[in-house]
Amino acid sequence: MSLAAARDAYTSGLNIVAVVCALVAATTAVIAVTALRGVGSPQGGPAPDTPGQASARTAEGDDPRAVPKY
């Protein structure tokens, strides 16, 4: 087996590994984008309060001790 044939076999195998890694990375990116699509979007707004608990946000700002003015 000549040196040129060995080099061709090595680079061919290396290219196959690179293609497989690129496909895995692309698939992972698509899954991550799909899974995280609605997380943190401004359209969704803050998470709703749990029933029975007071909201930490009030009309006066972030201070839960603030007295709302009616």
Rosetta blueprint (number, residue, H / E / L):
1 M L
2 S L
3 L H
4 A H
5 A H
6 A H
7 R H
8 D H
9 A H
10 Y H
11 T H
12 S H
13 G H
14 L H
15 N H
16 I H
17 V H
18 A H
19 V H
20 V H
21 C H
22 A H
23 L H
24 V H
25 A H
26 A H
27 T H
28 T H
29 A H
30 V H
31 I H
32 A H
33 V H
34 T H
35 A H
36 L L
37 R L
38 G L
39 V L
40 G L
41 S L
42 P L
43 Q L
44 G L
45 G L
46 P L
47 A L
48 P L
49 D L
50 T L
51 P L
52 G L
53 Q L
54 A L
55 S L
56 A L
57 R L
58 T E
59 A L
60 E L
61 G E
62 D L
63 D L
64 P L
65 R L
66 A L
67 V L
68 P L
69 K L
70 Y L
